[in-house]
Amino acid sequence: MSIQFNTREPVYIQVIRYFKEQIALGHLQAGQEIPSRRELGASLNINPNTAQRAYKEMEEQQLIETERNKPSRITQDQTIVNQVRTELIQESVDFFLDSMKTINVPLEELLGLIRTRYEKGADSYDKR
């Protein structure tokens, strides 16, 4: 498990986002065991209290399930898994649109650029 932490947002939020991304990508499957809080803290070199806070938040969001004295697991609720994917897509689109609005790109021009790039495929994107 590897996360590139940034200083813009709290570490526990970044841990939650990592888990959401792994769920959306299918790298973490419904019902799959995840590391204990201590193991996560040690593997990411973060404070165990930070790992605890991330797990608590994920439990509240129903991303993970924890039964007394058993390892935590990814939710088996497919509705929640689908919501995670939708949430990540929406966040990315919102960020992109905010960036485009900041530099006043007209909608029609933006749609044309997106269409062209999409049709060319991911291999032809500029890697700036």
LUMDREN-849732 format. One record per atom (N, C-alpha, C): atom name; x, z, y. Coordinates in nm, 4 decimals, m for minus. Atoms other than C-alpha are relative to their C-alpha. Example, Ala and Ser with C-alpha at 12.3 -4.5 7.8 and 13.67 -1.06 7.14 Angstrom:
2
<atome:N; x:0.0890; z:0.0000; y:m0.1190>
<atome:CA; x:1.2300; z:0.7800; y:m0.4500>
<atome:C; x:0.0900; z:0.0000; y:0.1200>
<atome:N; x:m0.0820; z:m0.0060; y:m0.1190>
<atome:CA; x:1.3670; z:0.7140; y:m0.1060>
<atome:C; x:m0.0770; z:0.0730; y:0.1090>
//
This chain:
128
<atome:N; x:0.0859; z:0.0000; y:m0.1168>
<atome:CA; x:0.0000; z:0.0000; y:0.0000>
<atome:C; x:0.0908; z:0.0000; y:0.1234>
<atome:N; x:m0.0832; z:0.0128; y:m0.1183>
<atome:CA; x:0.1463; z:m0.1045; y:0.3327>
<atome:C; x:m0.0858; z:m0.0315; y:0.1214>
<atome:N; x:0.0733; z:0.0203; y:m0.1245>
<atome:CA; x:0.0042; z:m0.0770; y:0.6831>
<atome:C; x:0.1008; z:m0.0009; y:0.1136>
<atome:N; x:m0.0811; z:0.0031; y:m0.1212>
<atome:CA; x:0.1730; z:m0.1774; y:1.0066>
<atome:C; x:m0.0788; z:0.0737; y:0.1084>
<atome:N; x:0.0719; z:m0.0796; y:m0.0983>
<atome:CA; x:0.0593; z:0.0987; y:1.2413>
<atome:C; x:0.0361; z:m0.0438; y:0.1412>
<atome:N; x:m0.0250; z:0.0263; y:m0.1414>
<atome:CA; x:0.0214; z:0.0335; y:1.6128>
<atome:C; x:m0.0312; z:0.1272; y:0.0779>
<atome:N; x:0.0200; z:m0.1194; y:m0.0816>
<atome:CA; x:0.0048; z:0.2797; y:1.8989>
<atome:C; x:m0.1280; z:m0.0068; y:0.0827>
<atome:N; x:0.1200; z:0.0175; y:m0.0813>
<atome:CA; x:m0.3200; z:0.1481; y:2.0485>
<atome:C; x:m0.1193; z:0.0803; y:m0.0496>
<atome:N; x:0.1147; z:m0.0740; y:0.0523>
<atome:CA; x:m0.5588; z:0.3303; y:1.8187>
<atome:C; x:0.0464; z:0.1056; y:m0.0987>
<atome:N; x:m0.0397; z:m0.1088; y:0.0902>
<atome:CA; x:m0.5547; z:0.6465; y:1.6078>
<atome:C; x:0.0315; z:m0.0513; y:m0.1412>
<atome:N; x:m0.0451; z:0.0409; y:0.1328>
<atome:CA; x:m0.3836; z:0.6191; y:1.2693>
<atome:C; x:m0.1156; z:0.0031; y:m0.1002>
<atome:N; x:0.1080; z:m0.0088; y:0.0980>
<atome:CA; x:m0.6931; z:0.7336; y:1.0777>
<atome:C; x:m0.0945; z:m0.1194; y:0.0111>
<atome:N; x:0.0843; z:0.1185; y:m0.0201>
<atome:CA; x:m0.8924; z:0.4444; y:1.2304>
<atome:C; x:0.0663; z:m0.1219; y:m0.0637>
<atome:N; x:m0.0732; z:0.1118; y:0.0601>
<atome:CA; x:m0.6211; z:0.2010; y:1.1210>
<atome:C; x:m0.0046; z:0.0065; y:m0.1524>
<atome:N; x:0.0109; z:m0.0166; y:0.1458>
<atome:CA; x:m0.6337; z:0.3446; y:0.7685>
<atome:C; x:m0.1379; z:m0.0468; y:m0.0462>
<atome:N; x:0.1365; z:0.0416; y:0.0350>
<atome:CA; x:m1.0112; z:0.2954; y:0.7583>
<atome:C; x:m0.0107; z:m0.1521; y:0.0057>
<atome:N; x:0.0043; z:0.1458; y:m0.0135>
<atome:CA; x:m0.9732; z:m0.0629; y:0.8832>
<atome:C; x:0.0721; z:m0.0674; y:m0.1166>
<atome:N; x:m0.0738; z:0.0547; y:0.1137>
<atome:CA; x:m0.7134; z:m0.1297; y:0.6129>
<atome:C; x:m0.0877; z:0.0004; y:m0.1259>
<atome:N; x:0.0871; z:m0.0078; y:0.1173>
<atome:CA; x:m0.9530; z:m0.0093; y:0.3440>
<atome:C; x:m0.1143; z:m0.1009; y:0.0104>
<atome:N; x:0.1083; z:0.0966; y:m0.0197>
<atome:CA; x:m1.2339; z:m0.2198; y:0.4918>
<atome:C; x:0.0486; z:m0.1415; y:m0.0266>
<atome:N; x:m0.0557; z:0.1334; y:0.0228>
<atome:CA; x:m1.0115; z:m0.5275; y:0.4929>
<atome:C; x:0.0246; z:m0.0245; y:m0.1485>
<atome:N; x:m0.0272; z:0.0145; y:0.1434>
<atome:CA; x:m0.9080; z:m0.4660; y:0.1330>
<atome:C; x:m0.1294; z:m0.0162; y:m0.0800>
<atome:N; x:0.1308; z:0.0144; y:0.0644>
<atome:CA; x:m1.2738; z:m0.4285; y:0.0310>
<atome:C; x:m0.0534; z:m0.1402; y:0.0262>
<atome:N; x:0.0521; z:0.1324; y:m0.0361>
<atome:CA; x:m1.3741; z:m0.7460; y:0.2188>
<atome:C; x:0.0749; z:m0.1114; y:m0.0723>
<atome:N; x:m0.0805; z:0.1011; y:0.0689>
<atome:CA; x:m1.0885; z:m0.9403; y:0.0578>
<atome:C; x:m0.0158; z:0.0052; y:m0.1519>
<atome:N; x:0.0175; z:m0.0141; y:0.1444>
<atome:CA; x:m1.1846; z:m0.8147; y:m0.2873>
<atome:C; x:0.1187; z:0.0622; y:m0.0694>
<atome:N; x:m0.1156; z:m0.0653; y:0.0601>
<atome:CA; x:m0.8529; z:m0.6373; y:m0.3401>
<atome:C; x:m0.0339; z:0.1398; y:m0.0483>
<atome:N; x:0.0555; z:m0.1261; y:0.0490>
<atome:CA; x:m1.0432; z:m0.3115; y:m0.3765>
<atome:C; x:m0.1413; z:m0.0306; y:m0.0477>
<atome:N; x:0.1274; z:0.0322; y:0.0626>
<atome:CA; x:m1.3375; z:m0.3472; y:m0.6124>
<atome:C; x:m0.0939; z:0.1198; y:m0.0006>
<atome:N; x:0.1012; z:m0.1054; y:0.0101>
<atome:CA; x:m1.6607; z:m0.1512; y:m0.6295>
<atome:C; x:0.0327; z:0.0908; y:m0.1184>
<atome:N; x:m0.0258; z:m0.0984; y:0.1049>
<atome:CA; x:m1.6040; z:0.1678; y:m0.8263>
<atome:C; x:0.1462; z:0.0271; y:m0.0270>
<atome:N; x:m0.1429; z:m0.0175; y:0.0238>
<atome:CA; x:m1.2252; z:0.1389; y:m0.8143>
<atome:C; x:0.0497; z:0.1315; y:0.0578>
<atome:N; x:m0.0626; z:m0.1236; y:m0.0476>
<atome:CA; x:m1.0298; z:0.4643; y:m0.7858>
<atome:C; x:0.0983; z:m0.0328; y:0.1107>
<atome:N; x:m0.0986; z:0.0152; y:m0.1057>
<atome:CA; x:m0.8258; z:0.5052; y:m0.4716>
<atome:C; x:0.0927; z:0.1210; y:m0.0034>
<atome:N; x:m0.0939; z:m0.1131; y:0.0036>
<atome:CA; x:m0.5227; z:0.7293; y:m0.4152>
<atome:C; x:m0.0621; z:0.1270; y:0.0574>
<atome:N; x:0.0446; z:m0.1269; y:m0.0579>
<atome:CA; x:m0.5780; z:1.0955; y:m0.3464>
<atome:C; x:0.0466; z:0.0056; y:0.1453>
<atome:N; x:m0.0381; z:m0.0154; y:m0.1397>
<atome:CA; x:m0.5466; z:1.2101; y:0.0103>
<atome:C; x:0.1497; z:0.0274; y:0.0136>
<atome:N; x:m0.1434; z:m0.0320; y:m0.0017>
<atome:CA; x:m0.2030; z:1.3549; y:m0.0620>
<atome:C; x:0.0844; z:m0.1227; y:m0.0338>
<atome:N; x:m0.0735; z:0.1207; y:0.0384>
<atome:CA; x:m0.0871; z:1.0374; y:m0.2357>
<atome:C; x:0.0000; z:m0.1018; y:0.1135>
<atome:N; x:0.0098; z:0.0948; y:m0.1107>
<atome:CA; x:m0.2120; z:0.8242; y:0.0526>
<atome:C; x:0.0927; z:0.0431; y:0.1138>
<atome:N; x:m0.0870; z:m0.0509; y:m0.1056>
<atome:CA; x:m0.0371; z:1.0463; y:0.3063>
<atome:C; x:0.1471; z:m0.0246; y:m0.0304>
<atome:N; x:m0.1399; z:0.0188; y:0.0391>
<atome:CA; x:0.2885; z:1.0293; y:0.1133>
<atome:C; x:0.0389; z:m0.1476; y:m0.0007>
<atome:N; x:m0.0355; z:0.1426; y:0.0101>
<atome:CA; x:0.2773; z:0.6543; y:0.0491>
<atome:C; x:0.0050; z:m0.0679; y:0.1362>
<atome:N; x:0.0018; z:0.0596; y:m0.1343>
<atome:CA; x:0.2002; z:0.5727; y:0.4145>
<atome:C; x:0.0853; z:0.0774; y:0.0997>
<atome:N; x:m0.0809; z:m0.0864; y:m0.0855>
<atome:CA; x:0.4227; z:0.8477; y:0.5523>
<atome:C; x:m0.0808; z:0.0481; y:0.1214>
<atome:N; x:0.0853; z:m0.0557; y:m0.1046>
<atome:CA; x:0.1341; z:0.9993; y:0.7490>
<atome:C; x:m0.0352; z:0.1437; y:m0.0356>
<atome:N; x:0.0404; z:m0.1388; y:0.0199>
<atome:CA; x:0.0158; z:1.3550; y:0.7906>
<atome:C; x:m0.1186; z:0.0048; y:m0.0969>
<atome:N; x:0.1132; z:m0.0115; y:0.0926>
<atome:CA; x:m0.2145; z:1.4627; y:0.5030>
<atome:C; x:m0.1334; z:0.0254; y:0.0713>
<atome:N; x:0.1233; z:m0.0222; y:m0.0760>
<atome:CA; x:m0.4666; z:1.5788; y:0.7646>
<atome:C; x:m0.0570; z:m0.1310; y:0.0543>
<atome:N; x:0.0434; z:0.1320; y:m0.0460>
<atome:CA; x:m0.4791; z:1.2211; y:0.8978>
<atome:C; x:m0.0678; z:m0.0739; y:m0.1150>
<atome:N; x:0.0604; z:0.0619; y:0.1185>
<atome:CA; x:m0.5475; z:1.0920; y:0.5459>
<atome:C; x:m0.1354; z:0.0646; y:m0.0288>
<atome:N; x:0.1255; z:m0.0721; y:0.0214>
<atome:CA; x:m0.8147; z:1.3608; y:0.5064>
<atome:C; x:m0.1068; z:m0.0470; y:0.0978>
<atome:N; x:0.0966; z:0.0434; y:m0.1017>
<atome:CA; x:m0.9807; z:1.2541; y:0.8320>
<atome:C; x:m0.0507; z:m0.1415; y:m0.0298>
<atome:N; x:0.0395; z:0.1367; y:0.0345>
<atome:CA; x:m0.9822; z:0.8883; y:0.7249>
<atome:C; x:m0.0979; z:0.0014; y:m0.1177>
<atome:N; x:0.0880; z:m0.0064; y:0.1170>
<atome:CA; x:m1.1373; z:0.9749; y:0.3877>
<atome:C; x:m0.1354; z:0.0594; y:0.0374>
<atome:N; x:0.1261; z:m0.0622; y:m0.0415>
<atome:CA; x:m1.3974; z:1.1993; y:0.5489>
<atome:C; x:m0.0877; z:m0.1016; y:0.0726>
<atome:N; x:0.0740; z:0.1035; y:m0.0743>
<atome:CA; x:m1.4982; z:0.9185; y:0.7853>
<atome:C; x:m0.0510; z:m0.1089; y:m0.0951>
<atome:N; x:0.0433; z:0.1026; y:0.0961>
<atome:CA; x:m1.5101; z:0.6666; y:0.4984>
<atome:C; x:m0.1137; z:0.0515; y:m0.0882>
<atome:N; x:0.1108; z:m0.0594; y:0.0755>
<atome:CA; x:m1.7319; z:0.9062; y:0.3030>
<atome:C; x:m0.1274; z:m0.0026; y:0.0828>
<atome:N; x:0.1175; z:0.0014; y:m0.0885>
<atome:CA; x:m1.9656; z:0.9355; y:0.6025>
<atome:C; x:m0.0565; z:m0.1406; y:0.0161>
<atome:N; x:0.0432; z:0.1396; y:m0.0092>
<atome:CA; x:m1.9763; z:0.5555; y:0.6271>
<atome:C; x:m0.0425; z:m0.0552; y:m0.1362>
<atome:N; x:0.0346; z:0.0336; y:0.1375>
<atome:CA; x:m2.0432; z:0.5491; y:0.2505>
<atome:C; x:0.0869; z:m0.1119; y:m0.0578>
<atome:N; x:m0.0949; z:0.0975; y:0.0542>
<atome:CA; x:m1.7398; z:0.3248; y:0.1900>
<atome:C; x:0.0615; z:0.0510; y:m0.1292>
<atome:N; x:m0.0539; z:m0.0614; y:0.1210>
<atome:CA; x:m1.6077; z:0.5692; y:m0.0660>
<atome:C; x:m0.0922; z:0.1117; y:m0.0443>
<atome:N; x:0.0792; z:m0.1083; y:0.0593>
<atome:CA; x:m1.7682; z:0.8198; y:m0.2979>
<atome:C; x:0.0967; z:0.0992; y:m0.0616>
<atome:N; x:m0.0855; z:m0.1047; y:0.0556>
<atome:CA; x:m1.6107; z:1.1498; y:m0.3906>
<atome:C; x:m0.0881; z:0.1042; y:m0.0656>
<atome:N; x:0.0689; z:m0.1064; y:0.0727>
<atome:CA; x:m1.7435; z:1.3803; y:m0.6584>
<atome:C; x:0.0980; z:0.1152; y:m0.0175>
<atome:N; x:m0.0824; z:m0.1210; y:0.0126>
<atome:CA; x:m1.6173; z:1.7343; y:m0.6938>
<atome:C; x:0.1017; z:m0.0146; y:m0.1141>
<atome:N; x:m0.1101; z:0.0006; y:0.0973>
<atome:CA; x:m1.2784; z:1.7434; y:m0.8727>
<atome:C; x:0.0208; z:m0.1330; y:m0.0705>
<atome:N; x:m0.0239; z:0.1330; y:0.0554>
<atome:CA; x:m1.2779; z:1.3674; y:m0.9389>
<atome:C; x:0.0611; z:m0.0868; y:0.1093>
<atome:N; x:m0.0600; z:0.0879; y:m0.1013>
<atome:CA; x:m1.0836; z:1.0895; y:m0.7682>
<atome:C; x:m0.1074; z:m0.0733; y:0.0817>
<atome:N; x:0.0904; z:0.0791; y:m0.0843>
<atome:CA; x:m1.2482; z:0.9096; y:m0.4783>
<atome:C; x:m0.0009; z:m0.1439; y:m0.0516>
<atome:N; x:0.0172; z:0.1383; y:0.0446>
<atome:CA; x:m1.3802; z:0.5621; y:m0.5534>
<atome:C; x:m0.0657; z:m0.0816; y:0.1089>
<atome:N; x:0.0674; z:0.0928; y:m0.0908>
<atome:CA; x:m1.4874; z:0.2584; y:m0.3569>
<atome:C; x:m0.1480; z:m0.0017; y:m0.0364>
<atome:N; x:0.1439; z:0.0025; y:0.0251>
<atome:CA; x:m1.8647; z:0.2460; y:m0.3179>
<atome:C; x:m0.0385; z:m0.1127; y:m0.0960>
<atome:N; x:0.0534; z:0.1043; y:0.0863>
<atome:CA; x:m2.0633; z:0.0520; y:m0.5739>
<atome:C; x:m0.1223; z:m0.0663; y:0.0632>
<atome:N; x:0.1154; z:0.0543; y:m0.0715>
<atome:CA; x:m2.3337; z:m0.0262; y:m0.3191>
<atome:C; x:0.0389; z:m0.1344; y:0.0632>
<atome:N; x:m0.0361; z:0.1336; y:m0.0462>
<atome:CA; x:m2.3074; z:m0.4036; y:m0.2680>
<atome:C; x:m0.0463; z:m0.0265; y:0.1430>
<atome:N; x:0.0471; z:0.0156; y:m0.1371>
<atome:CA; x:m2.5073; z:m0.3818; y:0.0543>
<atome:C; x:0.1059; z:0.0489; y:0.0980>
<atome:N; x:m0.1038; z:m0.0547; y:m0.0867>
<atome:CA; x:m2.2357; z:m0.1657; y:0.2096>
<atome:C; x:0.1232; z:m0.0898; y:m0.0013>
<atome:N; x:m0.1141; z:0.0921; y:0.0096>
<atome:CA; x:m1.9617; z:m0.3982; y:0.0817>
<atome:C; x:m0.0256; z:m0.1239; y:0.0859>
<atome:N; x:0.0347; z:0.1167; y:m0.0815>
<atome:CA; x:m2.1418; z:m0.6930; y:0.2430>
<atome:C; x:0.0024; z:0.0337; y:0.1487>
<atome:N; x:m0.0015; z:m0.0430; y:m0.1395>
<atome:CA; x:m2.1838; z:m0.4966; y:0.5668>
<atome:C; x:0.1425; z:0.0100; y:0.0537>
<atome:N; x:m0.1402; z:m0.0116; y:m0.0406>
<atome:CA; x:m1.8079; z:m0.4326; y:0.5770>
<atome:C; x:0.0530; z:m0.1377; y:0.0383>
<atome:N; x:m0.0461; z:0.1371; y:m0.0284>
<atome:CA; x:m1.7346; z:m0.8056; y:0.5604>
<atome:C; x:m0.0618; z:m0.0505; y:0.1300>
<atome:N; x:0.0694; z:0.0444; y:m0.1212>
<atome:CA; x:m1.9952; z:m0.8822; y:0.8272>
<atome:C; x:0.0559; z:0.0695; y:0.1235>
<atome:N; x:m0.0555; z:m0.0771; y:m0.1118>
<atome:CA; x:m1.8583; z:m0.6064; y:1.0530>
<atome:C; x:0.1363; z:m0.0541; y:0.0414>
<atome:N; x:m0.1329; z:0.0506; y:m0.0316>
<atome:CA; x:m1.5023; z:m0.7391; y:1.0290>
<atome:C; x:m0.0070; z:m0.1378; y:0.0657>
<atome:N; x:0.0170; z:0.1328; y:m0.0595>
<atome:CA; x:m1.6150; z:m1.0943; y:1.1038>
<atome:C; x:m0.0497; z:0.0139; y:0.1431>
<atome:N; x:0.0572; z:m0.0174; y:m0.1330>
<atome:CA; x:m1.8208; z:m0.9792; y:1.4008>
<atome:C; x:0.1029; z:0.0548; y:0.0988>
<atome:N; x:m0.1046; z:m0.0546; y:m0.0865>
<atome:CA; x:m1.5327; z:m0.7745; y:1.5431>
<atome:C; x:0.0986; z:m0.1083; y:0.0416>
<atome:N; x:m0.0953; z:0.1078; y:m0.0296>
<atome:CA; x:m1.2991; z:m1.0742; y:1.5204>
<atome:C; x:m0.0593; z:m0.1018; y:0.0956>
<atome:N; x:0.0667; z:0.0959; y:m0.0881>
<atome:CA; x:m1.5496; z:m1.3092; y:1.6804>
<atome:C; x:m0.0143; z:0.0580; y:0.1396>
<atome:N; x:0.0155; z:m0.0640; y:m0.1307>
<atome:CA; x:m1.6198; z:m1.0618; y:1.9612>
<atome:C; x:0.1326; z:0.0032; y:0.0763>
<atome:N; x:m0.1317; z:m0.0038; y:m0.0630>
<atome:CA; x:m1.2476; z:m1.0201; y:2.0324>
<atome:C; x:0.0387; z:m0.1387; y:0.0499>
<atome:N; x:m0.0325; z:0.1381; y:m0.0367>
<atome:CA; x:m1.1968; z:m1.3958; y:2.0334>
<atome:C; x:m0.0814; z:m0.0448; y:0.1210>
<atome:N; x:0.0857; z:0.0426; y:m0.1106>
<atome:CA; x:m1.4944; z:m1.4584; y:2.2617>
<atome:C; x:0.0360; z:0.0712; y:0.1305>
<atome:N; x:m0.0422; z:m0.0728; y:m0.1194>
<atome:CA; x:m1.3865; z:m1.1875; y:2.5044>
<atome:C; x:0.1267; z:m0.0627; y:0.0593>
<atome:N; x:m0.1234; z:0.0640; y:m0.0459>
<atome:CA; x:m1.0438; z:m1.3518; y:2.5219>
<atome:C; x:m0.0290; z:m0.1334; y:0.0679>
<atome:N; x:0.0332; z:0.1307; y:m0.0556>
<atome:CA; x:m1.1956; z:m1.6933; y:2.5897>
<atome:C; x:m0.0753; z:0.0125; y:0.1327>
<atome:N; x:0.0742; z:m0.0217; y:m0.1244>
<atome:CA; x:m1.4311; z:m1.5602; y:2.8555>
<atome:C; x:0.0941; z:0.0427; y:0.1121>
<atome:N; x:m0.0969; z:m0.0472; y:m0.0993>
<atome:CA; x:m1.1384; z:m1.3935; y:3.0320>
<atome:C; x:0.0682; z:m0.1172; y:0.0705>
<atome:N; x:m0.0671; z:0.1160; y:m0.0607>
<atome:CA; x:m0.9783; z:m1.7341; y:3.0896>
<atome:C; x:m0.0983; z:m0.1131; y:0.0300>
<atome:N; x:0.1062; z:0.0925; y:m0.0426>
<atome:CA; x:m1.3117; z:m1.9064; y:3.1625>
<atome:C; x:m0.0036; z:m0.1327; y:m0.0759>
<atome:N; x:0.0106; z:0.1215; y:0.0798>
<atome:CA; x:m1.3128; z:m2.1551; y:2.8747>
<atome:C; x:m0.1480; z:m0.0315; y:m0.0175>
<atome:N; x:0.1408; z:0.0367; y:0.0157>
<atome:CA; x:m1.6456; z:m2.3433; y:2.8858>
<atome:C; x:m0.0397; z:m0.0072; y:m0.1482>
<atome:N; x:0.0481; z:m0.0058; y:0.1374>
<atome:CA; x:m1.8557; z:m2.3071; y:2.5703>
<atome:C; x:0.0183; z:m0.1323; y:m0.0738>
<atome:N; x:m0.0114; z:0.1303; y:0.0673>
<atome:CA; x:m1.8624; z:m2.6802; y:2.4901>
<atome:C; x:0.1449; z:m0.0332; y:m0.0330>
<atome:N; x:m0.1421; z:0.0237; y:0.0267>
<atome:CA; x:m1.4838; z:m2.7065; y:2.5215>
<atome:C; x:0.0471; z:0.0884; y:m0.1151>
<atome:N; x:m0.0369; z:m0.0952; y:0.1048>
<atome:CA; x:m1.4415; z:m2.3979; y:2.3046>
<atome:C; x:m0.0505; z:m0.0466; y:m0.1362>
<atome:N; x:0.0563; z:0.0473; y:0.1270>
<atome:CA; x:m1.6742; z:m2.5319; y:2.0355>
<atome:C; x:0.0739; z:m0.1233; y:m0.0509>
<atome:N; x:m0.0757; z:0.1185; y:0.0392>
<atome:CA; x:m1.4883; z:m2.8639; y:2.0362>
<atome:C; x:0.1360; z:0.0366; y:m0.0568>
<atome:N; x:m0.1307; z:m0.0443; y:0.0488>
<atome:CA; x:m1.1527; z:m2.6895; y:1.9961>
<atome:C; x:m0.0115; z:0.0653; y:m0.1379>
<atome:N; x:0.0207; z:m0.0672; y:0.1294>
<atome:CA; x:m1.2856; z:m2.4741; y:1.7137>
<atome:C; x:m0.0288; z:m0.1027; y:m0.1088>
<atome:N; x:0.0359; z:0.1032; y:0.0978>
<atome:CA; x:m1.4383; z:m2.7730; y:1.5349>
<atome:C; x:0.1241; z:m0.0792; y:m0.0417>
<atome:N; x:m0.1207; z:0.0777; y:0.0294>
<atome:CA; x:m1.1136; z:m2.9717; y:1.5619>
<atome:C; x:0.0967; z:0.0793; y:m0.0858>
<atome:N; x:m0.0926; z:m0.0843; y:0.0765>
<atome:CA; x:m0.8975; z:m2.6850; y:1.4390>
<atome:C; x:m0.0511; z:0.0286; y:m0.1403>
<atome:N; x:0.0593; z:m0.0331; y:0.1295>
<atome:CA; x:m1.1353; z:m2.5967; y:1.1582>
<atome:C; x:0.0099; z:m0.1188; y:m0.0947>
<atome:N; x:m0.0026; z:0.1213; y:0.0833>
<atome:CA; x:m1.1508; z:m2.9556; y:1.0327>
<atome:C; x:0.1409; z:m0.0378; y:m0.0421>
<atome:N; x:m0.1394; z:0.0282; y:0.0356>
<atome:CA; x:m0.7703; z:m2.9876; y:1.0382>
<atome:C; x:0.0488; z:0.0932; y:m0.1099>
<atome:N; x:m0.0397; z:m0.0966; y:0.1024>
<atome:CA; x:m0.7372; z:m2.6787; y:0.8205>
<atome:C; x:0.1038; z:0.0976; y:0.0499>
<atome:N; x:m0.0866; z:m0.1099; y:m0.0400>
<atome:CA; x:m0.5344; z:m2.3617; y:0.8388>
<atome:C; x:0.1473; z:m0.0391; y:0.0051>
<atome:N; x:m0.1416; z:0.0372; y:0.0040>
<atome:CA; x:m0.2013; z:m2.5342; y:0.7579>
<atome:C; x:0.0460; z:m0.0677; y:0.1273>
<atome:N; x:m0.0415; z:0.0746; y:m0.1183>
<atome:CA; x:m0.2087; z:m2.7312; y:1.0826>
<atome:C; x:m0.0077; z:0.0829; y:0.1288>
<atome:N; x:0.0075; z:m0.0834; y:m0.1199>
<atome:CA; x:m0.2596; z:m2.4359; y:1.3225>
<atome:C; x:0.1389; z:0.0224; y:0.0554>
<atome:N; x:m0.1267; z:m0.0348; y:m0.0635>
<atome:CA; x:0.0174; z:m2.3762; y:1.5727>
<atome:C; x:0.0327; z:0.1431; y:m0.0362>
<atome:N; x:m0.0459; z:m0.1346; y:0.0340>
<atome:CA; x:0.2181; z:m2.0734; y:1.4676>
<atome:C; x:0.0786; z:0.0568; y:0.1177>
<atome:N; x:m0.0683; z:m0.0471; y:m0.1218>
<atome:CA; x:0.3002; z:m1.9529; y:1.8214>
<atome:C; x:0.0189; z:0.1486; y:m0.0025>
//
